[in-house]
Amino acid sequence: MQQKITEANKKPEESGEVDGLELGDQAPNFKLKNHLGEEVSLAEKLEEGPVVLVFYRGGWCP
């Protein structure tokens, strides 16, 4: 497991991770499941009005 983490850190361009957004940047469209398990897209939600994104890493990660 540690070796996989180390390799991913050495090659971030291959890990599937991307750089974060800066203040004022436009987020790319994406689809995720909501708290009910329904798939929603950012574009669909933006049609309804402003959107606030909250990222919760989880209780396992301080």
PDBQT receptor file of N, H, CA, C and O in Angstrom, charges set to zero:
ATOM      1  N   MET A   1       0.828  -1.194   0.000  1.00  0.00    +0.000 N 
ATOM      2  CA  MET A   1       0.000   0.000   0.000  1.00  0.00    +0.000 C 
ATOM      3  C   MET A   1       0.869   1.253   0.000  1.00  0.00    +0.000 C 
ATOM      4  O   MET A   1       0.641   2.165  -0.794  1.00  0.00    +0.000 OA
ATOM      5  N   GLN A   2       1.859   1.304   0.882  1.00  0.00    +0.000 N 
ATOM      6  H   GLN A   2       2.045   0.563   1.527  1.00  0.00    +0.000 HD
ATOM      7  CA  GLN A   2       2.721   2.477   0.962  1.00  0.00    +0.000 C 
ATOM      8  C   GLN A   2       3.427   2.711  -0.363  1.00  0.00    +0.000 C 
ATOM      9  O   GLN A   2       3.614   3.858  -0.770  1.00  0.00    +0.000 OA
ATOM     10  N   GLN A   3       3.823   1.636  -1.046  1.00  0.00    +0.000 N 
ATOM     11  H   GLN A   3       3.672   0.704  -0.715  1.00  0.00    +0.000 HD
ATOM     12  CA  GLN A   3       4.503   1.783  -2.329  1.00  0.00    +0.000 C 
ATOM     13  C   GLN A   3       3.580   2.443  -3.356  1.00  0.00    +0.000 C 
ATOM     14  O   GLN A   3       4.036   3.287  -4.127  1.00  0.00    +0.000 OA
ATOM     15  N   LYS A   4       2.302   2.082  -3.383  1.00  0.00    +0.000 N 
ATOM     16  H   LYS A   4       1.931   1.397  -2.756  1.00  0.00    +0.000 HD
ATOM     17  CA  LYS A   4       1.345   2.687  -4.311  1.00  0.00    +0.000 C 
ATOM     18  C   LYS A   4       1.207   4.180  -4.051  1.00  0.00    +0.000 C 
ATOM     19  O   LYS A   4       1.166   4.976  -4.988  1.00  0.00    +0.000 OA
ATOM     20  N   ILE A   5       1.136   4.557  -2.782  1.00  0.00    +0.000 N 
ATOM     21  H   ILE A   5       1.169   3.910  -2.020  1.00  0.00    +0.000 HD
ATOM     22  CA  ILE A   5       1.020   5.970  -2.426  1.00  0.00    +0.000 C 
ATOM     23  C   ILE A   5       2.271   6.711  -2.858  1.00  0.00    +0.000 C 
ATOM     24  O   ILE A   5       2.188   7.798  -3.429  1.00  0.00    +0.000 OA
ATOM     25  N   THR A   6       3.429   6.126  -2.586  1.00  0.00    +0.000 N 
ATOM     26  H   THR A   6       3.496   5.243  -2.122  1.00  0.00    +0.000 HD
ATOM     27  CA  THR A   6       4.694   6.756  -2.957  1.00  0.00    +0.000 C 
ATOM     28  C   THR A   6       4.775   6.934  -4.467  1.00  0.00    +0.000 C 
ATOM     29  O   THR A   6       5.182   7.996  -4.936  1.00  0.00    +0.000 OA
ATOM     30  N   GLU A   7       4.402   5.931  -5.229  1.00  0.00    +0.000 N 
ATOM     31  H   GLU A   7       4.071   5.067  -4.849  1.00  0.00    +0.000 HD
ATOM     32  CA  GLU A   7       4.440   6.021  -6.691  1.00  0.00    +0.000 C 
ATOM     33  C   GLU A   7       3.481   7.098  -7.200  1.00  0.00    +0.000 C 
ATOM     34  O   GLU A   7       3.822   7.848  -8.114  1.00  0.00    +0.000 OA
ATOM     35  N   ALA A   8       2.297   7.176  -6.621  1.00  0.00    +0.000 N 
ATOM     36  H   ALA A   8       2.020   6.566  -5.878  1.00  0.00    +0.000 HD
ATOM     37  CA  ALA A   8       1.325   8.194  -7.042  1.00  0.00    +0.000 C 
ATOM     38  C   ALA A   8       1.855   9.590  -6.764  1.00  0.00    +0.000 C 
ATOM     39  O   ALA A   8       1.640  10.504  -7.560  1.00  0.00    +0.000 OA
ATOM     40  N   ASN A   9       2.544   9.763  -5.649  1.00  0.00    +0.000 N 
ATOM     41  H   ASN A   9       2.719   9.020  -5.003  1.00  0.00    +0.000 HD
ATOM     42  CA  ASN A   9       3.104  11.075  -5.321  1.00  0.00    +0.000 C 
ATOM     43  C   ASN A   9       4.233  11.452  -6.261  1.00  0.00    +0.000 C 
ATOM     44  O   ASN A   9       4.436  12.636  -6.528  1.00  0.00    +0.000 OA
ATOM     45  N   LYS A  10       4.961  10.490  -6.762  1.00  0.00    +0.000 N 
ATOM     46  H   LYS A  10       4.796   9.528  -6.545  1.00  0.00    +0.000 HD
ATOM     47  CA  LYS A  10       6.057  10.761  -7.686  1.00  0.00    +0.000 C 
ATOM     48  C   LYS A  10       5.538  11.140  -9.072  1.00  0.00    +0.000 C 
ATOM     49  O   LYS A  10       6.202  11.872  -9.805  1.00  0.00    +0.000 OA
ATOM     50  N   LYS A  11       4.355  10.645  -9.431  1.00  0.00    +0.000 N 
ATOM     51  H   LYS A  11       3.816  10.050  -8.835  1.00  0.00    +0.000 HD
ATOM     52  CA  LYS A  11       3.817  10.842 -10.771  1.00  0.00    +0.000 C 
ATOM     53  C   LYS A  11       2.404  11.414 -10.704  1.00  0.00    +0.000 C 
ATOM     54  O   LYS A  11       1.458  10.735 -11.103  1.00  0.00    +0.000 OA
ATOM     55  N   PRO A  12       2.230  12.641 -10.212  1.00  0.00    +0.000 N 
ATOM     56  CA  PRO A  12       0.866  13.177 -10.064  1.00  0.00    +0.000 C 
ATOM     57  C   PRO A  12       0.118  13.274 -11.382  1.00  0.00    +0.000 C 
ATOM     58  O   PRO A  12      -1.107  13.153 -11.402  1.00  0.00    +0.000 OA
ATOM     59  N   GLU A  13       0.827  13.488 -12.480  1.00  0.00    +0.000 N 
ATOM     60  H   GLU A  13       1.822  13.586 -12.464  1.00  0.00    +0.000 HD
ATOM     61  CA  GLU A  13       0.145  13.590 -13.770  1.00  0.00    +0.000 C 
ATOM     62  C   GLU A  13      -0.470  12.250 -14.187  1.00  0.00    +0.000 C 
ATOM     63  O   GLU A  13      -1.378  12.215 -15.018  1.00  0.00    +0.000 OA
ATOM     64  N   GLU A  14       0.020  11.159 -13.614  1.00  0.00    +0.000 N 
ATOM     65  H   GLU A  14       0.758  11.188 -12.939  1.00  0.00    +0.000 HD
ATOM     66  CA  GLU A  14      -0.508   9.834 -13.934  1.00  0.00    +0.000 C 
ATOM     67  C   GLU A  14      -1.498   9.330 -12.895  1.00  0.00    +0.000 C 
ATOM     68  O   GLU A  14      -2.107   8.277 -13.084  1.00  0.00    +0.000 OA
ATOM     69  N   SER A  15      -1.665  10.055 -11.815  1.00  0.00    +0.000 N 
ATOM     70  H   SER A  15      -1.170  10.910 -11.661  1.00  0.00    +0.000 HD
ATOM     71  CA  SER A  15      -2.515   9.587 -10.729  1.00  0.00    +0.000 C 
ATOM     72  C   SER A  15      -3.990   9.885 -10.961  1.00  0.00    +0.000 C 
ATOM     73  O   SER A  15      -4.846   9.362 -10.247  1.00  0.00    +0.000 OA
ATOM     74  N   GLY A  16      -4.299  10.726 -11.962  1.00  0.00    +0.000 N 
ATOM     75  H   GLY A  16      -3.604  11.150 -12.542  1.00  0.00    +0.000 HD
ATOM     76  CA  GLY A  16      -5.684  11.109 -12.189  1.00  0.00    +0.000 C 
ATOM     77  C   GLY A  16      -6.081  12.349 -11.416  1.00  0.00    +0.000 C 
ATOM     78  O   GLY A  16      -7.187  12.861 -11.588  1.00  0.00    +0.000 OA
ATOM     79  N   GLU A  17      -5.190  12.837 -10.567  1.00  0.00    +0.000 N 
ATOM     80  H   GLU A  17      -4.292  12.421 -10.428  1.00  0.00    +0.000 HD
ATOM     81  CA  GLU A  17      -5.472  14.043  -9.804  1.00  0.00    +0.000 C 
ATOM     82  C   GLU A  17      -5.133  15.262 -10.642  1.00  0.00    +0.000 C 
ATOM     83  O   GLU A  17      -4.272  15.209 -11.520  1.00  0.00    +0.000 OA
ATOM     84  N   VAL A  18      -5.807  16.341 -10.368  1.00  0.00    +0.000 N 
ATOM     85  H   VAL A  18      -6.507  16.384  -9.655  1.00  0.00    +0.000 HD
ATOM     86  CA  VAL A  18      -5.563  17.589 -11.081  1.00  0.00    +0.000 C 
ATOM     87  C   VAL A  18      -5.288  18.696 -10.068  1.00  0.00    +0.000 C 
ATOM     88  O   VAL A  18      -5.594  18.560  -8.883  1.00  0.00    +0.000 OA
ATOM     89  N   ASP A  19      -4.710  19.786 -10.548  1.00  0.00    +0.000 N 
ATOM     90  H   ASP A  19      -4.461  19.896 -11.510  1.00  0.00    +0.000 HD
ATOM     91  CA  ASP A  19      -4.494  20.932  -9.680  1.00  0.00    +0.000 C 
ATOM     92  C   ASP A  19      -5.831  21.507  -9.256  1.00  0.00    +0.000 C 
ATOM     93  O   ASP A  19      -6.814  21.425  -9.993  1.00  0.00    +0.000 OA
ATOM     94  N   GLY A  20      -5.864  22.086  -8.073  1.00  0.00    +0.000 N 
ATOM     95  H   GLY A  20      -5.066  22.152  -7.475  1.00  0.00    +0.000 HD
ATOM     96  CA  GLY A  20      -7.078  22.708  -7.569  1.00  0.00    +0.000 C 
ATOM     97  C   GLY A  20      -7.404  23.997  -8.305  1.00  0.00    +0.000 C 
ATOM     98  O   GLY A  20      -6.585  24.522  -9.060  1.00  0.00    +0.000 OA
ATOM     99  N   LEU A  21      -8.595  24.491  -8.079  1.00  0.00    +0.000 N 
ATOM    100  H   LEU A  21      -9.260  24.064  -7.466  1.00  0.00    +0.000 HD
ATOM    101  CA  LEU A  21      -9.032  25.743  -8.680  1.00  0.00    +0.000 C 
ATOM    102  C   LEU A  21      -8.587  26.912  -7.813  1.00  0.00    +0.000 C 
ATOM    103  O   LEU A  21      -8.438  26.786  -6.598  1.00  0.00    +0.000 OA
ATOM    104  N   GLU A  22      -8.385  28.021  -8.447  1.00  0.00    +0.000 N 
ATOM    105  H   GLU A  22      -8.506  28.124  -9.434  1.00  0.00    +0.000 HD
ATOM    106  CA  GLU A  22      -8.074  29.266  -7.742  1.00  0.00    +0.000 C 
ATOM    107  C   GLU A  22      -9.373  30.043  -7.540  1.00  0.00    +0.000 C 
ATOM    108  O   GLU A  22     -10.368  29.785  -8.217  1.00  0.00    +0.000 OA
ATOM    109  N   LEU A  23      -9.359  30.976  -6.624  1.00  0.00    +0.000 N 
ATOM    110  H   LEU A  23      -8.550  31.186  -6.075  1.00  0.00    +0.000 HD
ATOM    111  CA  LEU A  23     -10.518  31.820  -6.378  1.00  0.00    +0.000 C 
ATOM    112  C   LEU A  23     -10.948  32.485  -7.676  1.00  0.00    +0.000 C 
ATOM    113  O   LEU A  23     -10.135  33.120  -8.349  1.00  0.00    +0.000 OA
ATOM    114  N   GLY A  24     -12.212  32.345  -8.027  1.00  0.00    +0.000 N 
ATOM    115  H   GLY A  24     -12.871  31.829  -7.481  1.00  0.00    +0.000 HD
ATOM    116  CA  GLY A  24     -12.743  32.952  -9.246  1.00  0.00    +0.000 C 
ATOM    117  C   GLY A  24     -12.708  32.048 -10.466  1.00  0.00    +0.000 C 
ATOM    118  O   GLY A  24     -13.312  32.377 -11.486  1.00  0.00    +0.000 OA
ATOM    119  N   ASP A  25     -12.005  30.898 -10.389  1.00  0.00    +0.000 N 
ATOM    120  H   ASP A  25     -11.514  30.630  -9.561  1.00  0.00    +0.000 HD
ATOM    121  CA  ASP A  25     -11.972  29.964 -11.512  1.00  0.00    +0.000 C 
ATOM    122  C   ASP A  25     -13.342  29.321 -11.702  1.00  0.00    +0.000 C 
ATOM    123  O   ASP A  25     -14.114  29.191 -10.752  1.00  0.00    +0.000 OA
ATOM    124  N   GLN A  26     -13.630  28.925 -12.920  1.00  0.00    +0.000 N 
ATOM    125  H   GLN A  26     -13.003  29.031 -13.691  1.00  0.00    +0.000 HD
ATOM    126  CA  GLN A  26     -14.869  28.212 -13.207  1.00  0.00    +0.000 C 
ATOM    127  C   GLN A  26     -14.614  26.716 -13.081  1.00  0.00    +0.000 C 
ATOM    128  O   GLN A  26     -13.673  26.190 -13.676  1.00  0.00    +0.000 OA
ATOM    129  N   ALA A  27     -15.444  26.035 -12.313  1.00  0.00    +0.000 N 
ATOM    130  H   ALA A  27     -16.209  26.462 -11.829  1.00  0.00    +0.000 HD
ATOM    131  CA  ALA A  27     -15.307  24.593 -12.129  1.00  0.00    +0.000 C 
ATOM    132  C   ALA A  27     -15.752  23.875 -13.395  1.00  0.00    +0.000 C 
ATOM    133  O   ALA A  27     -16.718  24.292 -14.035  1.00  0.00    +0.000 OA
ATOM    134  N   PRO A  28     -15.062  22.807 -13.763  1.00  0.00    +0.000 N 
ATOM    135  CA  PRO A  28     -15.502  22.019 -14.911  1.00  0.00    +0.000 C 
ATOM    136  C   PRO A  28     -16.793  21.276 -14.570  1.00  0.00    +0.000 C 
ATOM    137  O   PRO A  28     -17.068  21.008 -13.401  1.00  0.00    +0.000 OA
ATOM    138  N   ASN A  29     -17.576  20.948 -15.583  1.00  0.00    +0.000 N 
ATOM    139  H   ASN A  29     -17.353  21.166 -16.533  1.00  0.00    +0.000 HD
ATOM    140  CA  ASN A  29     -18.787  20.180 -15.333  1.00  0.00    +0.000 C 
ATOM    141  C   ASN A  29     -18.404  18.780 -14.855  1.00  0.00    +0.000 C 
ATOM    142  O   ASN A  29     -17.413  18.212 -15.312  1.00  0.00    +0.000 OA
ATOM    143  N   PHE A  30     -19.190  18.233 -13.937  1.00  0.00    +0.000 N 
ATOM    144  H   PHE A  30     -19.996  18.695 -13.566  1.00  0.00    +0.000 HD
ATOM    145  CA  PHE A  30     -18.959  16.883 -13.444  1.00  0.00    +0.000 C 
ATOM    146  C   PHE A  30     -20.278  16.306 -12.983  1.00  0.00    +0.000 C 
ATOM    147  O   PHE A  30     -21.245  17.036 -12.768  1.00  0.00    +0.000 OA
ATOM    148  N   LYS A  31     -20.315  14.996 -12.832  1.00  0.00    +0.000 N 
ATOM    149  H   LYS A  31     -19.530  14.402 -13.006  1.00  0.00    +0.000 HD
ATOM    150  CA  LYS A  31     -21.486  14.299 -12.301  1.00  0.00    +0.000 C 
ATOM    151  C   LYS A  31     -21.059  13.520 -11.070  1.00  0.00    +0.000 C 
ATOM    152  O   LYS A  31     -20.015  12.869 -11.056  1.00  0.00    +0.000 OA
ATOM    153  N   LEU A  32     -21.891  13.600 -10.032  1.00  0.00    +0.000 N 
ATOM    154  H   LEU A  32     -22.739  14.130 -10.043  1.00  0.00    +0.000 HD
ATOM    155  CA  LEU A  32     -21.684  12.869  -8.793  1.00  0.00    +0.000 C 
ATOM    156  C   LEU A  32     -23.024  12.378  -8.274  1.00  0.00    +0.000 C 
ATOM    157  O   LEU A  32     -24.077  12.841  -8.713  1.00  0.00    +0.000 OA
ATOM    158  N   LYS A  33     -22.982  11.452  -7.350  1.00  0.00    +0.000 N 
ATOM    159  H   LYS A  33     -22.127  11.076  -6.992  1.00  0.00    +0.000 HD
ATOM    160  CA  LYS A  33     -24.215  11.012  -6.703  1.00  0.00    +0.000 C 
ATOM    161  C   LYS A  33     -24.470  11.894  -5.495  1.00  0.00    +0.000 C 
ATOM    162  O   LYS A  33     -23.551  12.225  -4.745  1.00  0.00    +0.000 OA
ATOM    163  N   ASN A  34     -25.738  12.272  -5.316  1.00  0.00    +0.000 N 
ATOM    164  H   ASN A  34     -26.484  12.003  -5.925  1.00  0.00    +0.000 HD
ATOM    165  CA  ASN A  34     -26.102  13.086  -4.152  1.00  0.00    +0.000 C 
ATOM    166  C   ASN A  34     -26.355  12.186  -2.947  1.00  0.00    +0.000 C 
ATOM    167  O   ASN A  34     -26.119  10.979  -3.002  1.00  0.00    +0.000 OA
ATOM    168  N   HIS A  35     -26.829  12.776  -1.876  1.00  0.00    +0.000 N 
ATOM    169  H   HIS A  35     -27.021  13.756  -1.832  1.00  0.00    +0.000 HD
ATOM    170  CA  HIS A  35     -27.052  12.032  -0.636  1.00  0.00    +0.000 C 
ATOM    171  C   HIS A  35     -28.140  10.968  -0.756  1.00  0.00    +0.000 C 
ATOM    172  O   HIS A  35     -28.260  10.101   0.109  1.00  0.00    +0.000 OA
ATOM    173  N   LEU A  36     -28.937  11.033  -1.836  1.00  0.00    +0.000 N 
ATOM    174  H   LEU A  36     -28.840  11.737  -2.539  1.00  0.00    +0.000 HD
ATOM    175  CA  LEU A  36     -29.981  10.034  -2.075  1.00  0.00    +0.000 C 
ATOM    176  C   LEU A  36     -29.529   8.967  -3.066  1.00  0.00    +0.000 C 
ATOM    177  O   LEU A  36     -30.289   8.056  -3.393  1.00  0.00    +0.000 OA
ATOM    178  N   GLY A  37     -28.282   9.083  -3.545  1.00  0.00    +0.000 N 
ATOM    179  H   GLY A  37     -27.665   9.823  -3.280  1.00  0.00    +0.000 HD
ATOM    180  CA  GLY A  37     -27.765   8.125  -4.512  1.00  0.00    +0.000 C 
ATOM    181  C   GLY A  37     -28.135   8.447  -5.949  1.00  0.00    +0.000 C 
ATOM    182  O   GLY A  37     -27.883   7.647  -6.850  1.00  0.00    +0.000 OA
ATOM    183  N   GLU A  38     -28.732   9.616  -6.171  1.00  0.00    +0.000 N 
ATOM    184  H   GLU A  38     -28.936  10.266  -5.439  1.00  0.00    +0.000 HD
ATOM    185  CA  GLU A  38     -29.129  10.031  -7.521  1.00  0.00    +0.000 C 
ATOM    186  C   GLU A  38     -27.975  10.792  -8.174  1.00  0.00    +0.000 C 
ATOM    187  O   GLU A  38     -27.319  11.611  -7.532  1.00  0.00    +0.000 OA
ATOM    188  N   GLU A  39     -27.736  10.513  -9.455  1.00  0.00    +0.000 N 
ATOM    189  H   GLU A  39     -28.270   9.847  -9.977  1.00  0.00    +0.000 HD
ATOM    190  CA  GLU A  39     -26.669  11.206 -10.163  1.00  0.00    +0.000 C 
ATOM    191  C   GLU A  39     -27.134  12.608 -10.562  1.00  0.00    +0.000 C 
ATOM    192  O   GLU A  39     -28.200  12.779 -11.154  1.00  0.00    +0.000 OA
ATOM    193  N   VAL A  40     -26.323  13.594 -10.231  1.00  0.00    +0.000 N 
ATOM    194  H   VAL A  40     -25.457  13.455  -9.751  1.00  0.00    +0.000 HD
ATOM    195  CA  VAL A  40     -26.612  14.981 -10.590  1.00  0.00    +0.000 C 
ATOM    196  C   VAL A  40     -25.357  15.584 -11.217  1.00  0.00    +0.000 C 
ATOM    197  O   VAL A  40     -24.236  15.175 -10.913  1.00  0.00    +0.000 OA
ATOM    198  N   SER A  41     -25.563  16.555 -12.090  1.00  0.00    +0.000 N 
ATOM    199  H   SER A  41     -26.473  16.888 -12.337  1.00  0.00    +0.000 HD
ATOM    200  CA  SER A  41     -24.416  17.217 -12.710  1.00  0.00    +0.000 C 
ATOM    201  C   SER A  41     -24.369  18.670 -12.267  1.00  0.00    +0.000 C 
ATOM    202  O   SER A  41     -25.387  19.267 -11.917  1.00  0.00    +0.000 OA
ATOM    203  N   LEU A  42     -23.182  19.215 -12.290  1.00  0.00    +0.000 N 
ATOM    204  H   LEU A  42     -22.355  18.731 -12.575  1.00  0.00    +0.000 HD
ATOM    205  CA  LEU A  42     -23.018  20.622 -11.940  1.00  0.00    +0.000 C 
ATOM    206  C   LEU A  42     -23.817  21.495 -12.901  1.00  0.00    +0.000 C 
ATOM    207  O   LEU A  42     -24.464  22.449 -12.470  1.00  0.00    +0.000 OA
ATOM    208  N   ALA A  43     -23.784  21.186 -14.185  1.00  0.00    +0.000 N 
ATOM    209  H   ALA A  43     -23.258  20.411 -14.535  1.00  0.00    +0.000 HD
ATOM    210  CA  ALA A  43     -24.507  21.982 -15.181  1.00  0.00    +0.000 C 
ATOM    211  C   ALA A  43     -26.005  22.018 -14.878  1.00  0.00    +0.000 C 
ATOM    212  O   ALA A  43     -26.634  23.072 -14.979  1.00  0.00    +0.000 OA
ATOM    213  N   GLU A  44     -26.579  20.872 -14.507  1.00  0.00    +0.000 N 
ATOM    214  H   GLU A  44     -26.068  20.016 -14.425  1.00  0.00    +0.000 HD
ATOM    215  CA  GLU A  44     -28.011  20.823 -14.175  1.00  0.00    +0.000 C 
ATOM    216  C   GLU A  44     -28.327  21.706 -12.978  1.00  0.00    +0.000 C 
ATOM    217  O   GLU A  44     -29.318  22.435 -12.977  1.00  0.00    +0.000 OA
ATOM    218  N   LYS A  45     -27.484  21.637 -11.967  1.00  0.00    +0.000 N 
ATOM    219  H   LYS A  45     -26.679  21.045 -11.967  1.00  0.00    +0.000 HD
ATOM    220  CA  LYS A  45     -27.721  22.439 -10.766  1.00  0.00    +0.000 C 
ATOM    221  C   LYS A  45     -27.541  23.926 -11.044  1.00  0.00    +0.000 C 
ATOM    222  O   LYS A  45     -28.261  24.749 -10.479  1.00  0.00    +0.000 OA
ATOM    223  N   LEU A  46     -26.591  24.281 -11.906  1.00  0.00    +0.000 N 
ATOM    224  H   LEU A  46     -26.006  23.612 -12.365  1.00  0.00    +0.000 HD
ATOM    225  CA  LEU A  46     -26.391  25.690 -12.244  1.00  0.00    +0.000 C 
ATOM    226  C   LEU A  46     -27.587  26.278 -12.992  1.00  0.00    +0.000 C 
ATOM    227  O   LEU A  46     -27.833  27.482 -12.917  1.00  0.00    +0.000 OA
ATOM    228  N   GLU A  47     -28.326  25.441 -13.708  1.00  0.00    +0.000 N 
ATOM    229  H   GLU A  47     -28.126  24.463 -13.768  1.00  0.00    +0.000 HD
ATOM    230  CA  GLU A  47     -29.545  25.910 -14.380  1.00  0.00    +0.000 C 
ATOM    231  C   GLU A  47     -30.593  26.351 -13.365  1.00  0.00    +0.000 C 
ATOM    232  O   GLU A  47     -31.444  27.185 -13.675  1.00  0.00    +0.000 OA
ATOM    233  N   GLU A  48     -30.536  25.794 -12.153  1.00  0.00    +0.000 N 
ATOM    234  H   GLU A  48     -29.845  25.117 -11.902  1.00  0.00    +0.000 HD
ATOM    235  CA  GLU A  48     -31.492  26.134 -11.099  1.00  0.00    +0.000 C 
ATOM    236  C   GLU A  48     -31.076  27.380 -10.323  1.00  0.00    +0.000 C 
ATOM    237  O   GLU A  48     -31.896  27.973  -9.622  1.00  0.00    +0.000 OA
ATOM    238  N   GLY A  49     -29.807  27.785 -10.440  1.00  0.00    +0.000 N 
ATOM    239  H   GLY A  49     -29.141  27.304 -11.010  1.00  0.00    +0.000 HD
ATOM    240  CA  GLY A  49     -29.319  28.960  -9.727  1.00  0.00    +0.000 C 
ATOM    241  C   GLY A  49     -27.896  28.746  -9.237  1.00  0.00    +0.000 C 
ATOM    242  O   GLY A  49     -27.233  27.794  -9.649  1.00  0.00    +0.000 OA
ATOM    243  N   PRO A  50     -27.422  29.633  -8.354  1.00  0.00    +0.000 N 
ATOM    244  CA  PRO A  50     -26.055  29.519  -7.835  1.00  0.00    +0.000 C 
ATOM    245  C   PRO A  50     -25.840  28.191  -7.096  1.00  0.00    +0.000 C 
ATOM    246  O   PRO A  50     -26.769  27.631  -6.515  1.00  0.00    +0.000 OA
ATOM    247  N   VAL A  51     -24.610  27.708  -7.131  1.00  0.00    +0.000 N 
ATOM    248  H   VAL A  51     -23.855  28.163  -7.604  1.00  0.00    +0.000 HD
ATOM    249  CA  VAL A  51     -24.249  26.435  -6.508  1.00  0.00    +0.000 C 
ATOM    250  C   VAL A  51     -23.083  26.658  -5.552  1.00  0.00    +0.000 C 
ATOM    251  O   VAL A  51     -22.126  27.359  -5.881  1.00  0.00    +0.000 OA
ATOM    252  N   VAL A  52     -23.167  26.063  -4.375  1.00  0.00    +0.000 N 
ATOM    253  H   VAL A  52     -23.944  25.494  -4.107  1.00  0.00    +0.000 HD
ATOM    254  CA  VAL A  52     -22.062  26.068  -3.419  1.00  0.00    +0.000 C 
ATOM    255  C   VAL A  52     -21.558  24.629  -3.319  1.00  0.00    +0.000 C 
ATOM    256  O   VAL A  52     -22.333  23.715  -3.036  1.00  0.00    +0.000 OA
ATOM    257  N   LEU A  53     -20.264  24.433  -3.550  1.00  0.00    +0.000 N 
ATOM    258  H   LEU A  53     -19.635  25.176  -3.780  1.00  0.00    +0.000 HD
ATOM    259  CA  LEU A  53     -19.667  23.103  -3.445  1.00  0.00    +0.000 C 
ATOM    260  C   LEU A  53     -18.958  22.983  -2.106  1.00  0.00    +0.000 C 
ATOM    261  O   LEU A  53     -18.202  23.868  -1.708  1.00  0.00    +0.000 OA
ATOM    262  N   VAL A  54     -19.209  21.884  -1.424  1.00  0.00    +0.000 N 
ATOM    263  H   VAL A  54     -19.823  21.164  -1.748  1.00  0.00    +0.000 HD
ATOM    264  CA  VAL A  54     -18.547  21.610  -0.150  1.00  0.00    +0.000 C 
ATOM    265  C   VAL A  54     -17.859  20.261  -0.285  1.00  0.00    +0.000 C 
ATOM    266  O   VAL A  54     -18.492  19.267  -0.640  1.00  0.00    +0.000 OA
ATOM    267  N   PHE A  55     -16.571  20.230  -0.004  1.00  0.00    +0.000 N 
ATOM    268  H   PHE A  55     -16.058  21.038   0.284  1.00  0.00    +0.000 HD
ATOM    269  CA  PHE A  55     -15.806  18.995  -0.093  1.00  0.00    +0.000 C 
ATOM    270  C   PHE A  55     -15.504  18.516   1.314  1.00  0.00    +0.000 C 
ATOM    271  O   PHE A  55     -14.864  19.220   2.096  1.00  0.00    +0.000 OA
ATOM    272  N   TYR A  56     -15.963  17.326   1.630  1.00  0.00    +0.000 N 
ATOM    273  H   TYR A  56     -16.483  16.754   0.995  1.00  0.00    +0.000 HD
ATOM    274  CA  TYR A  56     -15.745  16.728   2.937  1.00  0.00    +0.000 C 
ATOM    275  C   TYR A  56     -14.840  15.527   2.752  1.00  0.00    +0.000 C 
ATOM    276  O   TYR A  56     -15.214  14.565   2.082  1.00  0.00    +0.000 OA
ATOM    277  N   ARG A  57     -13.666  15.571   3.333  1.00  0.00    +0.000 N 
ATOM    278  H   ARG A  57     -13.362  16.353   3.878  1.00  0.00    +0.000 HD
ATOM    279  CA  ARG A  57     -12.689  14.508   3.147  1.00  0.00    +0.000 C 
ATOM    280  C   ARG A  57     -13.071  13.243   3.893  1.00  0.00    +0.000 C 
ATOM    281  O   ARG A  57     -12.694  12.150   3.470  1.00  0.00    +0.000 OA
ATOM    282  N   GLY A  58     -13.786  13.356   4.958  1.00  0.00    +0.000 N 
ATOM    283  H   GLY A  58     -14.092  14.244   5.302  1.00  0.00    +0.000 HD
ATOM    284  CA  GLY A  58     -14.216  12.186   5.703  1.00  0.00    +0.000 C 
ATOM    285  C   GLY A  58     -13.652  12.175   7.116  1.00  0.00    +0.000 C 
ATOM    286  O   GLY A  58     -12.644  12.824   7.398  1.00  0.00    +0.000 OA
ATOM    287  N   GLY A  59     -14.299  11.445   7.987  1.00  0.00    +0.000 N 
ATOM    288  H   GLY A  59     -15.117  10.918   7.759  1.00  0.00    +0.000 HD
ATOM    289  CA  GLY A  59     -13.890  11.372   9.367  1.00  0.00    +0.000 C 
ATOM    290  C   GLY A  59     -12.561  10.667   9.574  1.00  0.00    +0.000 C 
ATOM    291  O   GLY A  59     -11.925  10.839  10.613  1.00  0.00    +0.000 OA
ATOM    292  N   TRP A  60     -12.134   9.875   8.597  1.00  0.00    +0.000 N 
ATOM    293  H   TRP A  60     -12.651   9.735   7.752  1.00  0.00    +0.000 HD
ATOM    294  CA  TRP A  60     -10.875   9.153   8.695  1.00  0.00    +0.000 C 
ATOM    295  C   TRP A  60      -9.666  10.050   8.413  1.00  0.00    +0.000 C 
ATOM    296  O   TRP A  60      -8.528   9.638   8.640  1.00  0.00    +0.000 OA
ATOM    297  N   CYS A  61      -9.898  11.263   7.924  1.00  0.00    +0.000 N 
ATOM    298  H   CYS A  61     -10.822  11.597   7.740  1.00  0.00    +0.000 HD
ATOM    299  CA  CYS A  61      -8.794  12.146   7.505  1.00  0.00    +0.000 C 
ATOM    300  C   CYS A  61      -8.866  13.455   8.284  1.00  0.00    +0.000 C 
ATOM    301  O   CYS A  61      -9.785  14.246   8.071  1.00  0.00    +0.000 OA
ATOM    302  N   PRO A  62      -7.916  13.696   9.177  1.00  0.00    +0.000 N 
ATOM    303  CA  PRO A  62      -7.982  14.906  10.001  1.00  0.00    +0.000 C 
ATOM    304  C   PRO A  62      -7.804  16.191   9.195  1.00  0.00    +0.000 C 
ATOM    305  O   PRO A  62      -7.837  17.284   9.760  1.00  0.00    +0.000 OA
TER     306      PRO A  62
